Amino acid sequence: MSGEVRLSRRRFLKFAAGTAGGLVIGIGAVGAVDRPPPLALLGDAWAQVGPYLRIAADGRIFIGVRDPDNGEGTSTSLARIIAEEIDADWTRVIVEPLGLGVTVGNGEPKFIYGRQRSGDATSIPAAWADLRQAGALGRWLILQAAARRLGVPAEQLRGENGMVIATDGRRLSYADLASAAAGIDAPATPPPLKSPDRYRLIGQPAGDVDARAVVTGTLRYAFDESIGDPVIAVLARCPYPGGTLDSADREAAKKVEGVYAILDIAPEPNQPPGMTAQAPALAVLARDTWSALRGREALKARWKADANPEPAASALEQQAVQAFDDESVTPSIVRNDGDVATARKKAARALEATYFQPWIAHATAETPNCVVRLDPGNSVTVIAATQVPRQVYTVVQRMTGLRPDQIDIQVPRGGGAFGRRLEQDYVAEAMAVALAKKPDEIRNRPVKLLWTRDDDLARDYYRPLAVHRFNASLDRKKQIVGWHQRMASPSAATGRGAPDNRLWQSEVVPDALPAGLVPNFRSDWYPLSSRLARGEWRGSPNVTPTFASESFIDELAHATKTNPLDFRLALLGDPRQLPYNGRGGPIDTGRLANVLKLAADKLDWSRWLRSENGLGIACAYVFGAYVAHAIEVAPTDEGIDIRRVVCVADVGRAINPLGLEAQLQGATVDALSTALNLAITVKDGKVQQTGFRDYPIAATQPMPYEVETVVVPSTASPAGASVVAVPSAAPALANAVFRATAVRVRRLPLLRELARLR
């Protein structure tokens, strides 16, 4: 069984000196031999250490970032945590992405960098203690070396911008001290961390460390990476879940100039979703991308569905509604407080609504791709943008049987992820091609697997379709005394090890509001059967339930002729802590009320009743963060025009406010674009969308010119930010549309439904 090095303040921190002078610090397993890190981190003087930090003899400070960066900004934020603790000169910091850190201990793989995962708002919370400790050790060692050099106690020294400064004004550079610091024994107890009042980098805005390379086109994404002269591989995949190959003209494909071979690829049996190829396929191997694509076209592959084709969304929706209405169908009870049936009988008023949400793809800017260099029986190198390098290792090790020290996983920056790169099917495909028997002329060449946009949309791990039904009971004071929510969806947890009675975990959060605010509350989940691949999507499992619940709360406010902001604030009540068993809890209702009021004030909510435009508001608690959106829309002949969008977030201590604002803005735009236009549809058993023409990411209209953001100052422990602004954006938009048009949109995508209802 794989082992994990769990990092804490007691974790052994390795450091070493090299012949050229310098200091390397890293977090590793006690007694383990660490794998060599990237050469840029080490130079010629370093070997066999697991670094997060190197202070070079020339004064540069290299910081290794363990979590992949697919646009979340982890390369900047995680590096600044270390740089803060060591009092580095940020202008002399060079950030290097670390590949997977894995070695062998007692015959088992040991993951020496700890947790390596990104994109689900966990990177900063998970790294907050670990990386500060690594930086604090570096600062302690440097100060000890300076104390010996200057002949004063270390307590009389401080670090600042890569310099040690004594109380008498004498200064020494970190570069001059690095070699001596590397020869000092580690302290018996972890060095103290800096107090927040001394922070100079944390909490201050910083541009993305890759920003210049991104805007000038010089940044090398995974798609740009290569090894030697690779063979290019593109796959013709079966479009039918569970389908098989009917026919293909292999000889015609082989006659295309530049095509080397046609290979059969099949999913490995008994593997969880995302850990093997998703579908049977024919791989076209060629000298370049153009030849490979022409060869795939010449194949004229024909596929056939099996006897149980994937149903259309309308059929699944009908199944959901029938299940809600059939008392003999037993759902999974997610949460059950009080007695909703009795509350309904005693209610002064009861309301009901049903909401529908479609299948959604990730549609990342950079489609899946992977490079593999295989030396059979000796070693393998894999280059892939991923959110979980450890899963890449699991796939590669299973398929090759190689030892950890024979497997090199490199993780360059990826062009977006949003949960798509939590799946490693494209890695498994590339490995299958690399391991397959090939003609002599290409047998020992690396393989570069490329996906096209139509590949990406046809074989994604989709956000599941969902149907929600709400029943609310109100008393004579217009207060919610009973709330019964039902949700039906094909679980994204299916096949991933979750027990049947817990498949709802990927779809709904038991303690999500208004749970804990209503005395009689029940949440049920109904499974729907689908063969489409499902997975995490930006904000799961909060995003789909929040759209429905926050829209329904707006309906209740309208039904009771109450200002929607006042209705929400009354529901939240006095500031208090609500139990929350998920990540980030408990819920502070005062912090949530605060972001609501700030968003409303920023939009000038006092206009809500008299404005010609529609104002909408919604809020959410996501993984320890509090967020609210306030949106203003104007009706047009074509639909709507989004005039203003305000996003307010309280994520605890902000490591990099500028990066946080970028994440809030990007997530908001992503959520609005998805809500306005996007849906994956199934016809005749297969996905219909093939590109952005029929999966239209929102353009200039009706999107807002800008997203105004407000970051709430906080000293609370930091929460992640990459997903927190997704859940509340769509319901705030739908609520604004209702106010502007008197049309309540209960089915997404919004523009299509609005056109149908008007």
SULKACOR-V422863 format. One record per backbone hydrogen bond with DSSP energy under -1.0 kcal/mol. NH is the residue of the N-H (numbers start at 1). CO is the residue of the C=O. If there is no record, write none. Layout:
nh:NH co:CO
nh:NH co:CO
This chain:
nh:3 co:109
nh:11 co:8
nh:14 co:26
nh:16 co:24
nh:21 co:18
nh:23 co:55
nh:24 co:16
nh:25 co:53
nh:26 co:14
nh:28 co:12
nh:32 co:29
nh:41 co:38
nh:42 co:38
nh:43 co:39
nh:46 co:43
nh:52 co:25
nh:53 co:25
nh:54 co:62
nh:55 co:23
nh:56 co:60
nh:59 co:56
nh:61 co:92
nh:62 co:54
nh:63 co:94
nh:64 co:52
nh:65 co:96
nh:77 co:73
nh:78 co:74
nh:80 co:76
nh:81 co:77
nh:82 co:78
nh:83 co:79
nh:84 co:80
nh:85 co:81
nh:86 co:82
nh:88 co:83
nh:92 co:89
nh:93 co:90
nh:94 co:61
nh:96 co:63
nh:98 co:65
nh:100 co:409
nh:103 co:110
nh:105 co:108
nh:108 co:105
nh:110 co:103
nh:114 co:111
nh:118 co:387
nh:126 co:122
nh:127 co:123
nh:128 co:124
nh:131 co:127
nh:133 co:129
nh:134 co:130
nh:135 co:131
nh:136 co:132
nh:137 co:133
nh:138 co:134
nh:139 co:135
nh:140 co:136
nh:141 co:137
nh:142 co:138
nh:143 co:139
nh:144 co:140
nh:145 co:141
nh:146 co:142
nh:147 co:143
nh:148 co:144
nh:149 co:145
nh:150 co:146
nh:151 co:147
nh:152 co:147
nh:156 co:153
nh:157 co:154
nh:158 co:165
nh:160 co:163
nh:162 co:87
nh:163 co:160
nh:164 co:172
nh:165 co:158
nh:166 co:170
nh:167 co:156
nh:169 co:166
nh:172 co:164
nh:174 co:162
nh:177 co:173
nh:178 co:174
nh:181 co:177
nh:182 co:178
nh:183 co:180
nh:184 co:181
nh:198 co:195
nh:199 co:196
nh:203 co:655
nh:204 co:201
nh:211 co:208
nh:214 co:210
nh:215 co:211
nh:216 co:212
nh:218 co:213
nh:219 co:213
nh:222 co:413
nh:224 co:221
nh:225 co:222
nh:231 co:446
nh:232 co:286
nh:233 co:448
nh:234 co:284
nh:236 co:282
nh:238 co:280
nh:243 co:240
nh:244 co:304
nh:246 co:302
nh:247 co:302
nh:249 co:299
nh:250 co:248
nh:253 co:249
nh:254 co:250
nh:255 co:251
nh:256 co:253
nh:259 co:256
nh:260 co:285
nh:261 co:285
nh:263 co:283
nh:265 co:281
nh:275 co:272
nh:281 co:265
nh:282 co:236
nh:283 co:263
nh:284 co:234
nh:285 co:261
nh:286 co:232
nh:287 co:258
nh:292 co:288
nh:293 co:289
nh:294 co:290
nh:295 co:291
nh:296 co:292
nh:297 co:293
nh:298 co:294
nh:299 co:295
nh:302 co:247
nh:304 co:244
nh:316 co:312
nh:317 co:313
nh:318 co:314
nh:319 co:315
nh:320 co:316
nh:321 co:317
nh:322 co:318
nh:323 co:319
nh:324 co:320
nh:325 co:321
nh:326 co:322
nh:329 co:326
nh:332 co:525
nh:334 co:523
nh:335 co:523
nh:337 co:521
nh:343 co:339
nh:344 co:340
nh:345 co:341
nh:346 co:342
nh:348 co:474
nh:349 co:474
nh:351 co:472
nh:353 co:470
nh:355 co:468
nh:356 co:746
nh:357 co:466
nh:360 co:463
nh:366 co:415
nh:370 co:449
nh:371 co:383
nh:372 co:447
nh:373 co:381
nh:375 co:379
nh:378 co:375
nh:379 co:375
nh:380 co:406
nh:381 co:373
nh:382 co:408
nh:383 co:371
nh:384 co:410
nh:387 co:421
nh:391 co:388
nh:392 co:388
nh:393 co:389
nh:394 co:390
nh:395 co:391
nh:396 co:392
nh:397 co:393
nh:398 co:394
nh:399 co:395
nh:400 co:396
nh:401 co:397
nh:406 co:403
nh:407 co:404
nh:408 co:380
nh:410 co:382
nh:414 co:69
nh:416 co:414
nh:420 co:417
nh:422 co:419
nh:423 co:420
nh:424 co:274
nh:428 co:424
nh:429 co:425
nh:430 co:426
nh:431 co:427
nh:432 co:428
nh:433 co:429
nh:434 co:430
nh:435 co:431
nh:436 co:432
nh:442 co:439
nh:445 co:442
nh:447 co:372
nh:448 co:231
nh:449 co:370
nh:450 co:233
nh:451 co:368
nh:456 co:452
nh:457 co:453
nh:458 co:454
nh:459 co:455
nh:462 co:533
nh:463 co:360
nh:466 co:357
nh:467 co:488
nh:468 co:355
nh:469 co:486
nh:470 co:353
nh:471 co:484
nh:472 co:351
nh:473 co:482
nh:474 co:349
nh:475 co:479
nh:478 co:475
nh:481 co:473
nh:482 co:473
nh:483 co:520
nh:484 co:471
nh:485 co:522
nh:486 co:469
nh:487 co:524
nh:488 co:467
nh:489 co:526
nh:496 co:493
nh:502 co:499
nh:505 co:502
nh:507 co:504
nh:508 co:504
nh:512 co:509
nh:515 co:512
nh:517 co:514
nh:521 co:337
nh:522 co:483
nh:523 co:335
nh:524 co:485
nh:525 co:332
nh:526 co:487
nh:528 co:489
nh:535 co:462
nh:538 co:418
nh:540 co:537
nh:542 co:539
nh:543 co:539
nh:546 co:542
nh:547 co:543
nh:548 co:544
nh:549 co:545
nh:550 co:546
nh:551 co:547
nh:552 co:548
nh:553 co:549
nh:554 co:550
nh:555 co:551
nh:556 co:552
nh:557 co:553
nh:558 co:554
nh:559 co:555
nh:560 co:556
nh:561 co:558
nh:562 co:557
nh:567 co:563
nh:568 co:564
nh:569 co:565
nh:570 co:566
nh:571 co:567
nh:572 co:568
nh:573 co:569
nh:578 co:587
nh:585 co:582
nh:587 co:578
nh:589 co:576
nh:592 co:588
nh:593 co:589
nh:594 co:590
nh:595 co:591
nh:596 co:592
nh:597 co:593
nh:598 co:594
nh:599 co:595
nh:600 co:596
nh:601 co:597
nh:602 co:598
nh:603 co:599
nh:604 co:601
nh:605 co:600
nh:607 co:604
nh:608 co:605
nh:611 co:607
nh:614 co:633
nh:616 co:631
nh:618 co:629
nh:620 co:627
nh:622 co:625
nh:625 co:622
nh:626 co:650
nh:627 co:620
nh:628 co:648
nh:629 co:618
nh:630 co:646
nh:631 co:616
nh:632 co:644
nh:633 co:614
nh:634 co:641
nh:636 co:639
nh:641 co:634
nh:642 co:702
nh:643 co:632
nh:644 co:632
nh:646 co:630
nh:647 co:708
nh:648 co:628
nh:649 co:710
nh:650 co:626
nh:653 co:716
nh:660 co:656
nh:661 co:657
nh:662 co:658
nh:663 co:659
nh:664 co:660
nh:665 co:661
nh:666 co:662
nh:667 co:663
nh:668 co:664
nh:669 co:665
nh:670 co:666
nh:671 co:667
nh:672 co:668
nh:673 co:669
nh:674 co:670
nh:675 co:671
nh:676 co:672
nh:677 co:673
nh:678 co:674
nh:680 co:359
nh:683 co:686
nh:686 co:683
nh:688 co:681
nh:708 co:645
nh:710 co:647
nh:712 co:649
nh:719 co:651
nh:726 co:723
nh:732 co:728
nh:733 co:729
nh:734 co:730
nh:735 co:731
nh:736 co:732
nh:737 co:733
nh:738 co:734
nh:739 co:735
nh:740 co:736
nh:741 co:737
nh:742 co:738
nh:748 co:356
nh:750 co:675
nh:751 co:676
nh:753 co:749
nh:754 co:750
nh:755 co:751
nh:756 co:752
nh:757 co:753
nh:758 co:754
